[in-house]
């Protein structure tokens, strides 16, 4: 899907055709669309196809005055139960007249720009546009990391009484998200450091300060991701033992109950034999048998309680 935008009276407006200082946003790209744009705007085809590779790393590249920036952005899949937090590549291409963003799916990062939620945003100032995207990306990582921490705490409460592996699997999936976040954030950091050198994109003093702030936020997200990942790894080891212990406690209780119930069964079995037995001719034989069973069962319970086998 291709949409074209332009800053008109400081507002982002959708337009019908490419014009100078316009912004082309491509989502869910098709091969035919990319080939058409490549020919119309004289952009190397691989600059358009590389961001569609789900495993593409963050980098910056220039060819024939066309600049490609690729960064990894976080995304939240509402319908994905197993691993809801993932990362995807976002391509940002600068030509002489046009800015192009390309991503495999709609993302919160780009939506904020389209909906005019970013202050002082202008398509004309390309360097600032790129830095604002980097900032929104870092802030979104921090937002999702907080949500991951909240979900981890919720699962932790369930684990205290768990005896199955369902909660551990949920934690494992969260750990996969954290690993993906960490690798993507480090990849973005390397790209920002190259950008900071200023060989490919010239950055003025004001934007350099902006970039330094973005790098600090990105490093904070890396640190948070590492901390949460370490905590999660230790938690999974601890709760694997907790689940095993919970299961042992249940089995111990069931075994104890089985042994106690075996006592009246044994007494009843003995009195069910076809031989001469005490009290068998007494009208109170059944009551006496039940009392004997109850007494021995109580003795067994007391012994188990004293030895803490219950």
DAHU-V913996 format. One record per residue. N is the residue number from 1. RES is the residue in one small letter. SS is DSSP state (a for helix, b for strand, c for the rest). PSI is psi as a letter, one per 40 degrees, with the letter a starting at -180 (NA if undefined). D_CENTER is the distance of its C-alpha to the mean C-alpha in whole Angstrom. Layout:
# DAHU-V913996
((N RES SS PSI D_CENTER) (N RES SS PSI D_CENTER))
This chain:
# DAHU-V913996
((1 x c h 27) (2 x b h 29) (3 x b i 30) (4 x b h 32) (5 x b i 32) (6 x b i 34) (7 x b h 35) (8 x b h 38) (9 x c f 39) (10 x c e 36) (11 x b i 34) (12 x b h 32) (13 x b i 34) (14 x b h 33) (15 x b i 36) (16 x c d 38) (17 x c i 38) (18 x c h 38) (19 x c i 39) (20 x c h 40) (21 x c f 37) (22 x b i 35) (23 x b h 31) (24 x b h 30) (25 x b h 26) (26 x b h 25) (27 x b i 22) (28 x c f 22) (29 x c i 25) (30 x c i 28) (31 x a d 30) (32 x a d 33) (33 x a d 32) (34 x a d 31) (35 x a d 34) (36 x a d 36) (37 x a d 34) (38 x a d 35) (39 x a d 38) (40 x a d 39) (41 x a e 37) (42 x c f 38) (43 x c h 35) (44 x c h 34) (45 x a d 32) (46 x a d 30) (47 x a d 29) (48 x a d 28) (49 x a d 26) (50 x a d 24) (51 x a e 22) (52 x a e 21) (53 x c h 20) (54 x c d 16) (55 x c e 17) (56 x c h 19) (57 x c i 19) (58 x c h 20) (59 x b i 23) (60 x b h 27) (61 x b i 30) (62 x b i 33) (63 x b h 36) (64 x c f 39) (65 x c e 38) (66 x b h 34) (67 x b h 31) (68 x b h 28) (69 x b h 25) (70 x b h 21) (71 x b i 18) (72 x b h 15) (73 x b i 13) (74 x b i 9) (75 x b i 9) (76 x b h 8) (77 x c h 9) (78 x c d 11) (79 x c e 13) (80 x c h 10) (81 x c d 10) (82 x c c 9) (83 x c g 6) (84 x c d 5) (85 x b h 3) (86 x b a 6) (87 x b i 9) (88 x b i 13) (89 x b i 16) (90 x b h 19) (91 x b h 22) (92 x b h 25) (93 x b h 28) (94 x b h 31) (95 x c a 35) (96 x c d 38) (97 x c e 38) (98 x b i 34) (99 x b h 31) (100 x b h 28) (101 x b h 25) (102 x b h 23) (103 x b i 20) (104 x c d 18) (105 x c i 17) (106 x c h 18) (107 x c i 16) (108 x a d 16) (109 x a d 17) (110 x a d 20) (111 x a d 21) (112 x a d 21) (113 x a d 24) (114 x a d 26) (115 x c e 26) (116 x c f 28) (117 x c e 25) (118 x c h 26) (119 x c i 29) (120 x c f 31) (121 x c h 30) (122 x c h 32) (123 x c d 32) (124 x c d 35) (125 x c g 34) (126 x a d 31) (127 x a d 31) (128 x a d 29) (129 x a d 27) (130 x a d 26) (131 x a d 25) (132 x a d 24) (133 x a d 21) (134 x a d 20) (135 x a d 20) (136 x a d 18) (137 x a d 16) (138 x a d 16) (139 x a d 16) (140 x a d 13) (141 x a d 11) (142 x a d 12) (143 x a d 12) (144 x a d 8) (145 x a d 8) (146 x a d 10) (147 x a d 9) (148 x a d 6) (149 x a d 10) (150 x a d 11) (151 x a d 9) (152 x a d 10) (153 x a d 14) (154 x a d 14) (155 x a d 13) (156 x a d 15) (157 x a d 18) (158 x a d 18) (159 x a d 18) (160 x c d 22) (161 x c e 24) (162 x c i 22) (163 x c e 24) (164 x c i 21) (165 x c e 18) (166 x a d 16) (167 x a d 14) (168 x a d 14) (169 x a d 12) (170 x a d 10) (171 x a d 9) (172 x a d 10) (173 x a d 7) (174 x a d 5) (175 x a d 7) (176 x a d 7) (177 x a d 4) (178 x a d 6) (179 x a d 9) (180 x a d 8) (181 x a d 8) (182 x a d 11) (183 x a d 13) (184 x a d 13) (185 x a d 14) (186 x a d 17) (187 x a d 18) (188 x a d 18) (189 x a d 20) (190 x a d 23) (191 x a d 23) (192 x a d 24) (193 x a d 26) (194 x a d 28) (195 x a d 28) (196 x a d 30) (197 x a d 32) (198 x c e 34) (199 x c d 35) (200 x c d 34) (201 x c h 33) (202 x c h 35) (203 x c h 34) (204 x c i 36) (205 x a d 36) (206 x a d 35) (207 x a d 32) (208 x a d 32) (209 x a d 31) (210 x a d 28) (211 x a d 27) (212 x a d 27) (213 x a d 25) (214 x a d 22) (215 x a d 22) (216 x a d 22) (217 x a d 19) (218 x a d 17) (219 x a d 19) (220 x a d 18) (221 x a d 14) (222 x a d 14) (223 x a d 16) (224 x a d 13) (225 x a d 11) (226 x a d 13) (227 x a d 14) (228 x a d 11) (229 x a d 11) (230 x a d 15) (231 x a d 15) (232 x a d 12) (233 x a d 14) (234 x a d 17) (235 x a d 16) (236 x a d 16) (237 x a d 19) (238 x a d 21) (239 x a e 19) (240 x a d 20) (241 x a d 24) (242 x a d 24) (243 x a d 23) (244 x a d 26) (245 x a d 28) (246 x a d 27) (247 x a d 29) (248 x a d 32) (249 x a d 33) (250 x a d 33) (251 x a d 35) (252 x a d 37) (253 x a d 38) (254 x a d 38) (255 x a d 41) (256 x a d 42) (257 x a d 43) (258 x a d 44) (259 x a d 47) (260 x a d 48) (261 x a d 48) (262 x a d 50) (263 x a d 53) (264 x a d 55) (265 x a d 54) (266 x a d 56) (267 x a d 59) (268 x a d 59) (269 x a d 59) (270 x a d 62) (271 x a e 64) (272 x c e 63) (273 x c i 66) (274 x c f 69) (275 x c i 71) (276 x c h 73) (277 x c i 70) (278 x c i 71) (279 x c e 71) (280 x c d 71) (281 x c e 74) (282 x c i 73) (283 x c e 72) (284 x c e 69) (285 x a d 68) (286 x a d 65) (287 x a d 64) (288 x a d 65) (289 x a d 63) (290 x a d 60) (291 x a d 61) (292 x a d 61) (293 x a d 57) (294 x a d 56) (295 x a d 58) (296 x a d 56) (297 x a d 53) (298 x a d 53) (299 x a d 54) (300 x a d 51) (301 x a d 49) (302 x a d 50) (303 x a d 50) (304 x a d 46) (305 x a d 46) (306 x a d 48) (307 x c e 46) (308 x c f 43) (309 x c e 42) (310 x c NA 41))
